[in-house]
Amino acid sequence: MPTWLRILFCIFFLPLAVLDKGLGPIIIVFLLTLCGWVPGVIGAILYSNK
């Protein structure tokens, strides 16, 4: 998946953006999203670029 598309996916579909990374990152991004949208986006971008 191209990087720009993955970043857009991280912005709009936070937990789904890290679906291919396993269950741990999905739960972490979901919990960060519950704390706020910005922490969720940052976490999703960090996990998707690993």
CHARMM-style PDB file with segment names, atoms N, HN, CA, C and O in Angstrom:
ATOM      1  N   MET     1       0.852  -1.171   0.000  1.00  0.00      PROA
ATOM      2  CA  MET     1       0.000   0.000   0.000  1.00  0.00      PROA
ATOM      3  C   MET     1       0.902   1.239   0.000  1.00  0.00      PROA
ATOM      4  O   MET     1       1.861   1.299   0.770  1.00  0.00      PROA
ATOM      5  N   PRO     2       0.611   2.218  -0.845  1.00  0.00      PROA
ATOM      6  CA  PRO     2       1.428   3.440  -0.875  1.00  0.00      PROA
ATOM      7  C   PRO     2       1.366   4.191   0.458  1.00  0.00      PROA
ATOM      8  O   PRO     2       0.374   4.116   1.182  1.00  0.00      PROA
ATOM      9  N   THR     3       2.422   4.901   0.761  1.00  0.00      PROA
ATOM     10  HN  THR     3       3.229   4.962   0.173  1.00  0.00      PROA
ATOM     11  CA  THR     3       2.522   5.598   2.041  1.00  0.00      PROA
ATOM     12  C   THR     3       1.421   6.637   2.209  1.00  0.00      PROA
ATOM     13  O   THR     3       0.843   6.744   3.290  1.00  0.00      PROA
ATOM     14  N   TRP     4       1.124   7.392   1.181  1.00  0.00      PROA
ATOM     15  HN  TRP     4       1.594   7.304   0.302  1.00  0.00      PROA
ATOM     16  CA  TRP     4       0.109   8.438   1.300  1.00  0.00      PROA
ATOM     17  C   TRP     4      -1.270   7.829   1.572  1.00  0.00      PROA
ATOM     18  O   TRP     4      -2.077   8.408   2.300  1.00  0.00      PROA
ATOM     19  N   LEU     5      -1.530   6.673   0.989  1.00  0.00      PROA
ATOM     20  HN  LEU     5      -0.875   6.203   0.398  1.00  0.00      PROA
ATOM     21  CA  LEU     5      -2.814   6.015   1.214  1.00  0.00      PROA
ATOM     22  C   LEU     5      -2.900   5.455   2.635  1.00  0.00      PROA
ATOM     23  O   LEU     5      -3.958   5.504   3.262  1.00  0.00      PROA
ATOM     24  N   ARG     6      -1.798   4.931   3.134  1.00  0.00      PROA
ATOM     25  HN  ARG     6      -0.938   4.891   2.625  1.00  0.00      PROA
ATOM     26  CA  ARG     6      -1.769   4.408   4.501  1.00  0.00      PROA
ATOM     27  C   ARG     6      -1.975   5.536   5.508  1.00  0.00      PROA
ATOM     28  O   ARG     6      -2.653   5.341   6.517  1.00  0.00      PROA
ATOM     29  N   ILE     7      -1.397   6.716   5.251  1.00  0.00      PROA
ATOM     30  HN  ILE     7      -0.846   6.874   4.432  1.00  0.00      PROA
ATOM     31  CA  ILE     7      -1.573   7.854   6.162  1.00  0.00      PROA
ATOM     32  C   ILE     7      -3.019   8.329   6.147  1.00  0.00      PROA
ATOM     33  O   ILE     7      -3.571   8.651   7.200  1.00  0.00      PROA
ATOM     34  N   LEU     8      -3.639   8.379   4.978  1.00  0.00      PROA
ATOM     35  HN  LEU     8      -3.190   8.117   4.124  1.00  0.00      PROA
ATOM     36  CA  LEU     8      -5.066   8.746   4.915  1.00  0.00      PROA
ATOM     37  C   LEU     8      -5.923   7.727   5.659  1.00  0.00      PROA
ATOM     38  O   LEU     8      -6.886   8.092   6.332  1.00  0.00      PROA
ATOM     39  N   PHE     9      -5.574   6.464   5.536  1.00  0.00      PROA
ATOM     40  HN  PHE     9      -4.791   6.167   4.989  1.00  0.00      PROA
ATOM     41  CA  PHE     9      -6.284   5.411   6.241  1.00  0.00      PROA
ATOM     42  C   PHE     9      -6.118   5.587   7.742  1.00  0.00      PROA
ATOM     43  O   PHE     9      -7.062   5.359   8.499  1.00  0.00      PROA
ATOM     44  N   CYS    10      -4.918   5.995   8.187  1.00  0.00      PROA
ATOM     45  HN  CYS    10      -4.152   6.180   7.572  1.00  0.00      PROA
ATOM     46  CA  CYS    10      -4.669   6.227   9.609  1.00  0.00      PROA
ATOM     47  C   CYS    10      -5.507   7.390  10.139  1.00  0.00      PROA
ATOM     48  O   CYS    10      -5.926   7.376  11.296  1.00  0.00      PROA
ATOM     49  N   ILE    11      -5.746   8.376   9.314  1.00  0.00      PROA
ATOM     50  HN  ILE    11      -5.406   8.388   8.374  1.00  0.00      PROA
ATOM     51  CA  ILE    11      -6.497   9.550   9.760  1.00  0.00      PROA
ATOM     52  C   ILE    11      -7.984   9.235   9.876  1.00  0.00      PROA
ATOM     53  O   ILE    11      -8.633   9.680  10.823  1.00  0.00      PROA
ATOM     54  N   PHE    12      -8.532   8.481   8.938  1.00  0.00      PROA
ATOM     55  HN  PHE    12      -8.005   8.119   8.168  1.00  0.00      PROA
ATOM     56  CA  PHE    12      -9.983   8.278   8.913  1.00  0.00      PROA
ATOM     57  C   PHE    12     -10.453   6.960   9.529  1.00  0.00      PROA
ATOM     58  O   PHE    12     -11.559   6.897  10.066  1.00  0.00      PROA
ATOM     59  N   PHE    13      -9.645   5.919   9.461  1.00  0.00      PROA
ATOM     60  HN  PHE    13      -8.747   5.969   9.025  1.00  0.00      PROA
ATOM     61  CA  PHE    13     -10.035   4.600   9.979  1.00  0.00      PROA
ATOM     62  C   PHE    13      -8.944   4.087  10.913  1.00  0.00      PROA
ATOM     63  O   PHE    13      -8.209   3.160  10.571  1.00  0.00      PROA
ATOM     64  N   LEU    14      -8.844   4.693  12.089  1.00  0.00      PROA
ATOM     65  HN  LEU    14      -9.441   5.446  12.367  1.00  0.00      PROA
ATOM     66  CA  LEU    14      -7.700   4.491  12.968  1.00  0.00      PROA
ATOM     67  C   LEU    14      -7.376   3.030  13.283  1.00  0.00      PROA
ATOM     68  O   LEU    14      -6.302   2.575  12.892  1.00  0.00      PROA
ATOM     69  N   PRO    15      -8.224   2.279  13.953  1.00  0.00      PROA
ATOM     70  CA  PRO    15      -7.837   0.903  14.285  1.00  0.00      PROA
ATOM     71  C   PRO    15      -7.694   0.005  13.052  1.00  0.00      PROA
ATOM     72  O   PRO    15      -6.902  -0.937  13.066  1.00  0.00      PROA
ATOM     73  N   LEU    16      -8.433   0.279  12.013  1.00  0.00      PROA
ATOM     74  HN  LEU    16      -9.077   1.044  12.001  1.00  0.00      PROA
ATOM     75  CA  LEU    16      -8.337  -0.547  10.806  1.00  0.00      PROA
ATOM     76  C   LEU    16      -7.031  -0.330  10.062  1.00  0.00      PROA
ATOM     77  O   LEU    16      -6.613  -1.187   9.283  1.00  0.00      PROA
ATOM     78  N   ALA    17      -6.385   0.797  10.291  1.00  0.00      PROA
ATOM     79  HN  ALA    17      -6.725   1.493  10.924  1.00  0.00      PROA
ATOM     80  CA  ALA    17      -5.130   1.087   9.600  1.00  0.00      PROA
ATOM     81  C   ALA    17      -4.004   0.179  10.061  1.00  0.00      PROA
ATOM     82  O   ALA    17      -3.054  -0.058   9.315  1.00  0.00      PROA
ATOM     83  N   VAL    18      -4.100  -0.333  11.285  1.00  0.00      PROA
ATOM     84  HN  VAL    18      -4.872  -0.141  11.891  1.00  0.00      PROA
ATOM     85  CA  VAL    18      -3.047  -1.211  11.814  1.00  0.00      PROA
ATOM     86  C   VAL    18      -3.519  -2.657  11.893  1.00  0.00      PROA
ATOM     87  O   VAL    18      -2.978  -3.449  12.665  1.00  0.00      PROA
ATOM     88  N   LEU    19      -4.508  -2.995  11.109  1.00  0.00      PROA
ATOM     89  HN  LEU    19      -4.947  -2.352  10.482  1.00  0.00      PROA
ATOM     90  CA  LEU    19      -5.083  -4.342  11.134  1.00  0.00      PROA
ATOM     91  C   LEU    19      -4.059  -5.412  10.791  1.00  0.00      PROA
ATOM     92  O   LEU    19      -4.109  -6.512  11.342  1.00  0.00      PROA
ATOM     93  N   ASP    20      -3.137  -5.111   9.895  1.00  0.00      PROA
ATOM     94  HN  ASP    20      -3.097  -4.218   9.447  1.00  0.00      PROA
ATOM     95  CA  ASP    20      -2.142  -6.102   9.484  1.00  0.00      PROA
ATOM     96  C   ASP    20      -0.974  -6.221  10.459  1.00  0.00      PROA
ATOM     97  O   ASP    20      -0.083  -7.040  10.236  1.00  0.00      PROA
ATOM     98  N   LYS    21      -0.951  -5.440  11.520  1.00  0.00      PROA
ATOM     99  HN  LYS    21      -1.676  -4.775  11.701  1.00  0.00      PROA
ATOM    100  CA  LYS    21       0.143  -5.463  12.494  1.00  0.00      PROA
ATOM    101  C   LYS    21      -0.113  -6.403  13.671  1.00  0.00      PROA
ATOM    102  O   LYS    21       0.800  -6.663  14.455  1.00  0.00      PROA
ATOM    103  N   GLY    22      -1.320  -6.910  13.808  1.00  0.00      PROA
ATOM    104  HN  GLY    22      -2.061  -6.699  13.171  1.00  0.00      PROA
ATOM    105  CA  GLY    22      -1.629  -7.826  14.901  1.00  0.00      PROA
ATOM    106  C   GLY    22      -2.616  -7.229  15.882  1.00  0.00      PROA
ATOM    107  O   GLY    22      -3.066  -6.094  15.727  1.00  0.00      PROA
ATOM    108  N   LEU    23      -2.944  -8.016  16.897  1.00  0.00      PROA
ATOM    109  HN  LEU    23      -2.579  -8.938  17.023  1.00  0.00      PROA
ATOM    110  CA  LEU    23      -3.975  -7.614  17.856  1.00  0.00      PROA
ATOM    111  C   LEU    23      -3.487  -6.538  18.827  1.00  0.00      PROA
ATOM    112  O   LEU    23      -4.260  -5.662  19.213  1.00  0.00      PROA
ATOM    113  N   GLY    24      -2.233  -6.593  19.219  1.00  0.00      PROA
ATOM    114  HN  GLY    24      -1.605  -7.305  18.905  1.00  0.00      PROA
ATOM    115  CA  GLY    24      -1.691  -5.617  20.183  1.00  0.00      PROA
ATOM    116  C   GLY    24      -1.800  -4.186  19.699  1.00  0.00      PROA
ATOM    117  O   GLY    24      -2.370  -3.349  20.400  1.00  0.00      PROA
ATOM    118  N   PRO    25      -1.273  -3.874  18.519  1.00  0.00      PROA
ATOM    119  CA  PRO    25      -1.392  -2.498  18.026  1.00  0.00      PROA
ATOM    120  C   PRO    25      -2.845  -2.053  17.810  1.00  0.00      PROA
ATOM    121  O   PRO    25      -3.163  -0.877  17.985  1.00  0.00      PROA
ATOM    122  N   ILE    26      -3.710  -2.973  17.439  1.00  0.00      PROA
ATOM    123  HN  ILE    26      -3.452  -3.928  17.297  1.00  0.00      PROA
ATOM    124  CA  ILE    26      -5.123  -2.606  17.254  1.00  0.00      PROA
ATOM    125  C   ILE    26      -5.713  -2.141  18.577  1.00  0.00      PROA
ATOM    126  O   ILE    26      -6.412  -1.129  18.624  1.00  0.00      PROA
ATOM    127  N   ILE    27      -5.437  -2.872  19.649  1.00  0.00      PROA
ATOM    128  HN  ILE    27      -4.869  -3.694  19.611  1.00  0.00      PROA
ATOM    129  CA  ILE    27      -5.967  -2.511  20.964  1.00  0.00      PROA
ATOM    130  C   ILE    27      -5.369  -1.198  21.446  1.00  0.00      PROA
ATOM    131  O   ILE    27      -6.080  -0.350  21.985  1.00  0.00      PROA
ATOM    132  N   ILE    28      -4.057  -1.026  21.253  1.00  0.00      PROA
ATOM    133  HN  ILE    28      -3.480  -1.715  20.815  1.00  0.00      PROA
ATOM    134  CA  ILE    28      -3.398   0.213  21.687  1.00  0.00      PROA
ATOM    135  C   ILE    28      -3.946   1.415  20.937  1.00  0.00      PROA
ATOM    136  O   ILE    28      -4.231   2.446  21.546  1.00  0.00      PROA
ATOM    137  N   VAL    29      -4.096   1.299  19.627  1.00  0.00      PROA
ATOM    138  HN  VAL    29      -3.864   0.461  19.132  1.00  0.00      PROA
ATOM    139  CA  VAL    29      -4.632   2.418  18.838  1.00  0.00      PROA
ATOM    140  C   VAL    29      -6.088   2.684  19.211  1.00  0.00      PROA
ATOM    141  O   VAL    29      -6.518   3.837  19.244  1.00  0.00      PROA
ATOM    142  N   PHE    30      -6.841   1.635  19.489  1.00  0.00      PROA
ATOM    143  HN  PHE    30      -6.492   0.698  19.463  1.00  0.00      PROA
ATOM    144  CA  PHE    30      -8.232   1.821  19.915  1.00  0.00      PROA
ATOM    145  C   PHE    30      -8.295   2.572  21.246  1.00  0.00      PROA
ATOM    146  O   PHE    30      -9.109   3.482  21.406  1.00  0.00      PROA
ATOM    147  N   LEU    31      -7.446   2.199  22.195  1.00  0.00      PROA
ATOM    148  HN  LEU    31      -6.785   1.460  22.065  1.00  0.00      PROA
ATOM    149  CA  LEU    31      -7.427   2.885  23.492  1.00  0.00      PROA
ATOM    150  C   LEU    31      -6.954   4.330  23.347  1.00  0.00      PROA
ATOM    151  O   LEU    31      -7.484   5.226  24.005  1.00  0.00      PROA
ATOM    152  N   LEU    32      -5.964   4.558  22.493  1.00  0.00      PROA
ATOM    153  HN  LEU    32      -5.534   3.830  21.959  1.00  0.00      PROA
ATOM    154  CA  LEU    32      -5.530   5.933  22.242  1.00  0.00      PROA
ATOM    155  C   LEU    32      -6.639   6.750  21.591  1.00  0.00      PROA
ATOM    156  O   LEU    32      -6.790   7.938  21.879  1.00  0.00      PROA
ATOM    157  N   THR    33      -7.407   6.123  20.724  1.00  0.00      PROA
ATOM    158  HN  THR    33      -7.285   5.158  20.490  1.00  0.00      PROA
ATOM    159  CA  THR    33      -8.530   6.818  20.083  1.00  0.00      PROA
ATOM    160  C   THR    33      -9.599   7.176  21.107  1.00  0.00      PROA
ATOM    161  O   THR    33     -10.243   8.219  20.993  1.00  0.00      PROA
ATOM    162  N   LEU    34      -9.789   6.326  22.096  1.00  0.00      PROA
ATOM    163  HN  LEU    34      -9.266   5.479  22.188  1.00  0.00      PROA
ATOM    164  CA  LEU    34     -10.745   6.649  23.160  1.00  0.00      PROA
ATOM    165  C   LEU    34     -10.278   7.851  23.975  1.00  0.00      PROA
ATOM    166  O   LEU    34     -11.099   8.614  24.484  1.00  0.00      PROA
ATOM    167  N   CYS    35      -8.953   8.023  24.100  1.00  0.00      PROA
ATOM    168  HN  CYS    35      -8.286   7.403  23.686  1.00  0.00      PROA
ATOM    169  CA  CYS    35      -8.409   9.185  24.809  1.00  0.00      PROA
ATOM    170  C   CYS    35      -8.543  10.462  23.989  1.00  0.00      PROA
ATOM    171  O   CYS    35      -8.577  11.559  24.547  1.00  0.00      PROA
ATOM    172  N   GLY    36      -8.617  10.329  22.713  1.00  0.00      PROA
ATOM    173  HN  GLY    36      -8.590   9.438  22.260  1.00  0.00      PROA
ATOM    174  CA  GLY    36      -8.752  11.493  21.830  1.00  0.00      PROA
ATOM    175  C   GLY    36      -8.379  11.113  20.418  1.00  0.00      PROA
ATOM    176  O   GLY    36      -7.684  10.124  20.184  1.00  0.00      PROA
ATOM    177  N   TRP    37      -8.851  11.916  19.476  1.00  0.00      PROA
ATOM    178  HN  TRP    37      -9.416  12.719  19.666  1.00  0.00      PROA
ATOM    179  CA  TRP    37      -8.606  11.599  18.070  1.00  0.00      PROA
ATOM    180  C   TRP    37      -7.142  11.775  17.708  1.00  0.00      PROA
ATOM    181  O   TRP    37      -6.579  10.943  16.996  1.00  0.00      PROA
ATOM    182  N   VAL    38      -6.515  12.842  18.187  1.00  0.00      PROA
ATOM    183  HN  VAL    38      -6.972  13.518  18.766  1.00  0.00      PROA
ATOM    184  CA  VAL    38      -5.125  13.132  17.832  1.00  0.00      PROA
ATOM    185  C   VAL    38      -4.175  12.042  18.335  1.00  0.00      PROA
ATOM    186  O   VAL    38      -3.343  11.577  17.556  1.00  0.00      PROA
ATOM    187  N   PRO    39      -4.259  11.610  19.609  1.00  0.00      PROA
ATOM    188  CA  PRO    39      -3.382  10.508  20.028  1.00  0.00      PROA
ATOM    189  C   PRO    39      -3.609   9.231  19.224  1.00  0.00      PROA
ATOM    190  O   PRO    39      -2.663   8.491  18.953  1.00  0.00      PROA
ATOM    191  N   GLY    40      -4.841   8.974  18.847  1.00  0.00      PROA
ATOM    192  HN  GLY    40      -5.609   9.574  19.067  1.00  0.00      PROA
ATOM    193  CA  GLY    40      -5.139   7.803  18.026  1.00  0.00      PROA
ATOM    194  C   GLY    40      -4.496   7.880  16.656  1.00  0.00      PROA
ATOM    195  O   GLY    40      -3.965   6.885  16.163  1.00  0.00      PROA
ATOM    196  N   VAL    41      -4.538   9.047  16.039  1.00  0.00      PROA
ATOM    197  HN  VAL    41      -4.969   9.855  16.440  1.00  0.00      PROA
ATOM    198  CA  VAL    41      -3.927   9.230  14.721  1.00  0.00      PROA
ATOM    199  C   VAL    41      -2.414   9.080  14.823  1.00  0.00      PROA
ATOM    200  O   VAL    41      -1.795   8.427  13.983  1.00  0.00      PROA
ATOM    201  N   ILE    42      -1.822   9.676  15.840  1.00  0.00      PROA
ATOM    202  HN  ILE    42      -2.325  10.207  16.522  1.00  0.00      PROA
ATOM    203  CA  ILE    42      -0.368   9.585  16.015  1.00  0.00      PROA
ATOM    204  C   ILE    42       0.043   8.128  16.229  1.00  0.00      PROA
ATOM    205  O   ILE    42       1.004   7.655  15.621  1.00  0.00      PROA
ATOM    206  N   GLY    43      -0.684   7.421  17.090  1.00  0.00      PROA
ATOM    207  HN  GLY    43      -1.465   7.805  17.583  1.00  0.00      PROA
ATOM    208  CA  GLY    43      -0.378   6.004  17.327  1.00  0.00      PROA
ATOM    209  C   GLY    43      -0.545   5.167  16.080  1.00  0.00      PROA
ATOM    210  O   GLY    43       0.275   4.290  15.808  1.00  0.00      PROA
ATOM    211  N   ALA    44      -1.589   5.419  15.321  1.00  0.00      PROA
ATOM    212  HN  ALA    44      -2.256   6.131  15.542  1.00  0.00      PROA
ATOM    213  CA  ALA    44      -1.819   4.649  14.087  1.00  0.00      PROA
ATOM    214  C   ALA    44      -0.715   4.895  13.070  1.00  0.00      PROA
ATOM    215  O   ALA    44      -0.263   3.964  12.405  1.00  0.00      PROA
ATOM    216  N   ILE    45      -0.278   6.151  12.944  1.00  0.00      PROA
ATOM    217  HN  ILE    45      -0.645   6.908  13.484  1.00  0.00      PROA
ATOM    218  CA  ILE    45       0.787   6.455  11.988  1.00  0.00      PROA
ATOM    219  C   ILE    45       2.099   5.811  12.440  1.00  0.00      PROA
ATOM    220  O   ILE    45       2.839   5.269  11.620  1.00  0.00      PROA
ATOM    221  N   LEU    46       2.385   5.868  13.730  1.00  0.00      PROA
ATOM    222  HN  LEU    46       1.783   6.309  14.397  1.00  0.00      PROA
ATOM    223  CA  LEU    46       3.624   5.259  14.235  1.00  0.00      PROA
ATOM    224  C   LEU    46       3.622   3.743  14.029  1.00  0.00      PROA
ATOM    225  O   LEU    46       4.625   3.181  13.588  1.00  0.00      PROA
ATOM    226  N   TYR    47       2.518   3.082  14.339  1.00  0.00      PROA
ATOM    227  HN  TYR    47       1.704   3.539  14.697  1.00  0.00      PROA
ATOM    228  CA  TYR    47       2.461   1.635  14.177  1.00  0.00      PROA
ATOM    229  C   TYR    47       2.423   1.222  12.714  1.00  0.00      PROA
ATOM    230  O   TYR    47       2.953   0.169  12.360  1.00  0.00      PROA
ATOM    231  N   SER    48       1.814   2.017  11.868  1.00  0.00      PROA
ATOM    232  HN  SER    48       1.383   2.873  12.155  1.00  0.00      PROA
ATOM    233  CA  SER    48       1.731   1.622  10.461  1.00  0.00      PROA
ATOM    234  C   SER    48       3.061   1.795   9.739  1.00  0.00      PROA
ATOM    235  O   SER    48       3.282   1.169   8.702  1.00  0.00      PROA
ATOM    236  N   ASN    49       3.955   2.637  10.270  1.00  0.00      PROA
ATOM    237  HN  ASN    49       3.776   3.145  11.112  1.00  0.00      PROA
ATOM    238  CA  ASN    49       5.246   2.842   9.638  1.00  0.00      PROA
ATOM    239  C   ASN    49       6.325   1.906  10.158  1.00  0.00      PROA
ATOM    240  O   ASN    49       7.457   1.955   9.678  1.00  0.00      PROA
ATOM    241  N   LYS    50       6.005   1.057  11.127  1.00  0.00      PROA
ATOM    242  HN  LYS    50       5.085   1.017  11.517  1.00  0.00      PROA
ATOM    243  CA  LYS    50       6.992   0.109  11.656  1.00  0.00      PROA
ATOM    244  C   LYS    50       7.190  -1.028  10.712  1.00  0.00      PROA
ATOM    245  OT1 LYS    50       7.984  -1.927  10.986  1.00  0.00      PROA
TER     246      LYS     50
END
